[in-house]
Amino acid sequence: MNVFTTDKIRNVVLLGHGGSGKTSLAEAIMFLAGMTKRMGSTDSGNTVSDYDKEEIKRKISIKTSVLPVVWDDHKVNILDTPGFSDFVGEAEEAVAVADAAVIVISGKSGIETGTKRAWDFCEKKKLPRMFFVTDMDDDKASFKKVVLELQEMYGKKIAPFHLPIRENEKFVGYVNVIQQKAKRWNTHGTVDKFDVPDYSLDNLNICREVLLETVAETSDEFLERYFGGDEFSEDEIRQALRVGVSDCSVVPVLMGSNTEAKGMYTLMADIVKYFPSPDKCKCAGINTVNNEVFEADHDFSKAKSAYIFKTIADPYIGKYSLIKVTSGVIKPDDVLFNYHRDADEKLGKIYTICGNKVEEVKELHAGDIGALAKLTVSQTTDTLSTRKMPVTFIRTPISKPYVYRRYKALKKGDEDKISQALSKLMMEDMTLKAVNDSENSQTLLYGISGQHLEVVQSILAEKYKVDIELMKPKIAFKETVTKKADTEYKYKKQSGGHGQYGHVKITVEPSGDTETPYVFEQTVVGGAVPKNFFPAVEKGVAEAVTKGPLAGYPVMGVKVVLYDGSYHTVDSSELAFKVATEQAFKQGFMDAGPILLEPIANLKVVAPDEYTGDIMGDFNKRRARVMGMNPVGDGITEIVADIPYLELYEYDTRLHSMTRGSATFSYEFARYERAPEDVAEKEIANKE
């Protein structure tokens, strides 16, 4: 691929609800750009961006794909993202390096949860954006309905640039609102101009008026002319719209048919025309030498710097670090410094990446997106720069995973392979986390949702040839006591030669300190137990509290006092006193009113007001206590509740179902509370 200068580059992320047509839109664009000989489809499993076997099998996007498209001597880096919230980390990584967004909406399905999520992404980063309404070849598609809903939600900034024209129930052309001209697609792939149909005139006048109002508000001079009844020229309108789109005060709405490859020419023309090149976009980091702001601003003349926004660690195509050049010009064999790892990286060759295919390039200018192979230590969200000007950019905030399952290898001996495979997957997917919960003898896999974890399970089997079983996790219950008990245990063993003898008398009672497993004290007088055996006694307590006598869970908040015992001058040993203490502890614990404690989480659910009733009703079934409700604006409420961890299992699925995917949740550990009798009885009965 040729080298493109910063002013000729556009970085555009495709966002929208799952199934709205992002991948098929990208496929149509690549076909019209001459990059493919025929259009693939998700149903056929032959698209450029959904190349992964898991994506082909499920017919959905799971990973973000980078698709550099050469269009009208410009390079448009299209970032095709998954629409389902299960893979939200992929979208977050892509939005971080995009300079503008196209939010895709199905004309049949209309505005969905993913549409609103896409808008919120753009709002947070102040990304210029436009909507593209797909499926316009379908009779059930309603462009007008989509536009009206968008205007109702987001106001006058929503500006339809085109109106569809249908003849004999077929999508044949469009009205250009700016030019006030109708155009019909012909068999050559171009358009023929004709008079605007009478039935489109009313809608054209309405859309035109909204557009002119928006243009008028871009300057005092235009506002005065507008109220004076002056007409704006096409060039004046386009120039005002260019400013409006860049500062997010204008959001164009375009439309087309992906399957018929209609509407892509106008979309790409408007991307080049209205979206800013990287040099028009601010980009600042920190000079780590003097802690001053480094205004990178995608300026090719400044010191080299690049941000790693994504990693591909595929067993088939290898490891690639996807970068956006934030300043300077990156060339092969450059040596760049990673401040985060305090290490140099020798770059080798530089590539552009299109789906799963890489192509070598001579250099990458500021603002461009490319790939580096086999970096030694660098990871996603790291910054590369020069040692003379060591820079770091703010790391992209990635959604934290809250859904987890217990997992284990289906085949003995696969544990190491699974661990290595998961480390590669976590390198690619920052919303995936593997945790060794040694306290409860389980390994845990955290993700965004149950479906996310099932996809990971499938990838492990398909790509890495290792099988895991996903199970309901063991909840981290604890055991403690409610009263004081006095007990003793004498350990005697004789088997020829020296025997074993240890005798302890202890009390077991609540310590009042629920943060530590145990408190150990000794009040032995007269040398009944020699001082040199005190550490062995405490060691016995320390080992006994790791697995409580009640249900096998760790013990917390217990005080153990050694007050008496006896010893044998020949047979007593540290081992004997440790064993005696463990047995005495078990007896004393069970006599001291043992109870089970369950962990409680502080849960926050953010949802549209219309679903708060359903959420509260579900809380009642889950033993949750609502602590407060906080309006956060735009018809959204945050509900705060305390809920047992036991009740959080599969909560993501239930919440998604109740709110049609529009709610999010997060939680953190709050405290331990006494488990209800029925819960405790069940856990004790299931004691492993």
Buried (B, 14 or more C-beta within 10 A) or exposed (E): BEEBBBBBBBBBBBBBBBBBBBBBBBBBBBBBBEBBEEBBBBEEBBBBBBBBEBBBEBBBBBBBBBBBBBBEEBBBBBBBBBBBBBBBBBBBBBBBBBBBBBBBBBBBBBBBBBBBBBBEBBEEEEBBBBBBBBBBBBEEBBBBEBBEBBBEEEEBBBBBBBBBBBEEEEBBBBBBBBEEBBBEBEEEEEBEEEEBBEEBEEBBEBBBEBBBEBBBBBEEEBBEBBEEEEEBEEEBBBBBBBBBBBEBBBBBBBBBBBBBBBBBBBBBEBBBEBBBBBBBBEBEBBBBEEEEEBEBBBBBEBBBBBBBBBBBBBEEBEBBBBBBBBBBBBEBEBEBBBBBBEEEBEBEBBBBBBBBEBEEBEBBBBBBBBBBBEBEEBBBBBBBBBEEBBBBBEBBEBBEBBBBBBBEBEEEEBBEBBBEBBEBBBBBBBBBBBEEBEEBEBBBBBBBBBBBBBBBBBBBBEBBEBEBEBEEBBBBBBBBBEEBBBBBBBBEEEEEEEBBBBBBBBBBBBBEEBEEBBBBEBEBEEEBBEEEBBEBBBBBBBBBBEBBBBBBBBBBBBBBBBBBBBBBEEBBBBBBBBBBBBBBBBBBBBBBBBBBBBBBBBBBBBBBEEBBEBBBEBBEEBBBEBEEBEEEEEEBBBBBBBBBBBBBBEBBEBBBEBBEBBBBBEBEEBEBEEBEEEBBEBBBEEEE
